[in-house]
């Protein structure tokens, strides 16, 4: 509770300091202008991007606490093990077999990354629904 209060206090302070009051308006309410797309405003616990969108999507699911993360992670490890097997044996494999196995691994990885991306989208949709009652 104290940690949440410490994280919210600077945001409220910044929002209060950036409020613009219009002289005498008909509504007599202050106009608050929020900075949009400004990640520099709250940088305390920002997770750095890796440069790999698939890995970033995995990290997002993990940070969001999504229950699907563990299953997706196991699948990712399985695909990674496939690439390890391929790299270890590529020089002794038949060209066609190597090419087919590589295509299958690539398809599995792309499909998995798409599923993880969509799961992240679903997390955001849920967060938006939570804001609906405010």
C-alpha positions as CSV (number, residue, x, y, z in Angstrom):
1,X,0.0,0.0,0.0
2,X,2.8,2.4,0.9
3,X,4.7,1.5,-2.3
4,X,1.6,2.3,-4.4
5,X,1.1,5.6,-2.6
6,X,4.8,6.4,-3.2
7,X,4.4,5.7,-6.9
8,X,1.1,7.6,-7.3
9,X,2.2,10.7,-5.3
10,X,4.6,12.0,-7.9
11,X,2.1,11.5,-10.7
12,X,-0.5,13.4,-8.8
13,X,1.9,16.1,-8.0
14,X,3.0,16.4,-11.6
15,X,-0.7,16.4,-12.7
16,X,-1.5,19.1,-10.2
17,X,1.4,21.2,-11.2
18,X,0.6,21.0,-14.9
19,X,-3.1,21.9,-14.4
20,X,-4.2,25.0,-16.3
21,X,-7.0,27.0,-14.8
22,X,-9.0,29.1,-17.2
23,X,-10.1,32.4,-15.8
24,X,-13.8,32.3,-15.3
25,X,-15.4,29.6,-17.3
26,X,-19.0,28.6,-17.5
27,X,-18.2,25.2,-15.9
28,X,-15.8,26.7,-13.2
29,X,-13.7,23.5,-13.4
30,X,-10.0,23.4,-13.9
31,X,-8.8,22.1,-17.2
32,X,-6.1,19.5,-16.7
33,X,-3.9,18.7,-19.7
34,X,-2.1,15.3,-19.5
35,X,1.0,14.6,-21.4
36,X,0.4,11.9,-23.9
37,X,2.9,9.3,-25.1
38,X,5.5,10.7,-22.6
39,X,7.2,7.7,-21.0
40,X,9.8,10.0,-19.4
41,X,7.1,11.1,-16.9
42,X,7.2,7.8,-14.9
43,X,10.5,5.9,-15.5
44,X,10.8,4.2,-12.1
45,X,10.0,0.6,-13.1
46,X,10.2,0.7,-16.9
47,X,11.3,-2.6,-18.4
48,X,13.9,-2.0,-21.2
49,X,13.1,-3.3,-24.7
50,X,15.4,-6.0,-26.1
51,X,15.1,-5.1,-29.7
52,X,13.4,-8.4,-30.4
53,X,9.6,-7.9,-30.5
54,X,8.8,-11.5,-29.7
55,X,11.0,-11.5,-26.6
56,X,9.5,-8.1,-25.6
57,X,6.0,-9.6,-25.9
58,X,7.0,-12.5,-23.7
59,X,8.5,-10.0,-21.2
60,X,5.2,-8.0,-21.2
61,X,3.1,-11.1,-20.5
62,X,5.5,-12.1,-17.7
63,X,5.4,-8.6,-16.2
64,X,1.6,-8.5,-16.5
65,X,1.3,-11.8,-14.6
66,X,-0.6,-13.5,-17.4
67,X,-1.2,-17.2,-16.6
68,X,-0.5,-18.2,-20.2
69,X,3.1,-17.1,-19.9
70,X,4.3,-20.4,-18.5
71,X,2.8,-22.4,-21.3
72,X,4.1,-20.1,-24.0
73,X,7.5,-20.1,-22.3
74,X,7.7,-23.9,-22.4
75,X,6.7,-23.9,-26.1
76,X,9.4,-21.3,-26.8
77,X,12.0,-23.5,-25.1
78,X,10.9,-26.5,-27.2
79,X,11.3,-24.5,-30.4
80,X,14.7,-23.2,-29.1
81,X,15.8,-26.8,-28.5
82,X,14.8,-27.6,-32.1
83,X,17.1,-24.8,-33.4
84,X,19.9,-26.1,-31.1
85,X,19.4,-29.6,-32.6
86,X,19.4,-28.2,-36.1
87,X,22.6,-26.1,-35.6
88,X,24.4,-29.1,-34.0
89,X,23.5,-31.4,-36.8
90,X,23.1,-29.2,-39.9
91,X,26.4,-30.3,-41.4
92,X,25.5,-34.0,-41.4
93,X,21.8,-33.6,-42.3
94,X,20.4,-34.1,-45.8
95,X,19.9,-30.7,-47.4
96,X,16.1,-31.3,-48.0
97,X,15.6,-32.5,-44.4
98,X,17.5,-29.5,-43.0
99,X,15.5,-27.1,-45.2
100,X,12.1,-28.7,-44.2
101,X,13.0,-28.8,-40.5
102,X,14.2,-25.1,-40.6
103,X,10.9,-24.1,-42.3
104,X,8.9,-26.0,-39.7
105,X,10.8,-24.4,-36.8
106,X,10.4,-20.9,-38.4
107,X,6.7,-21.5,-38.8
108,X,6.3,-22.7,-35.2
109,X,8.3,-19.7,-33.9
110,X,6.3,-17.2,-35.9
111,X,3.0,-18.8,-34.8
112,X,4.1,-18.8,-31.2
113,X,5.2,-15.1,-31.4
114,X,1.9,-14.2,-33.0
115,X,0.0,-16.0,-30.2
116,X,2.0,-14.2,-27.5
117,X,1.5,-10.9,-29.2
118,X,-2.3,-11.5,-29.3
119,X,-2.3,-12.5,-25.6
120,X,-0.6,-9.2,-24.8
121,X,-3.3,-7.4,-26.7
122,X,-5.9,-9.3,-24.7
123,X,-4.2,-8.2,-21.5
124,X,-4.5,-4.6,-22.6
125,X,-8.2,-5.1,-23.5
126,X,-8.8,-6.4,-20.0
127,X,-7.0,-3.3,-18.5
128,X,-9.2,-1.1,-20.7
129,X,-12.3,-2.8,-19.4
130,X,-11.1,-2.2,-15.8
131,X,-10.9,1.5,-16.6
132,X,-14.5,1.5,-17.8
133,X,-16.0,1.9,-14.4
134,X,-14.0,5.0,-13.5
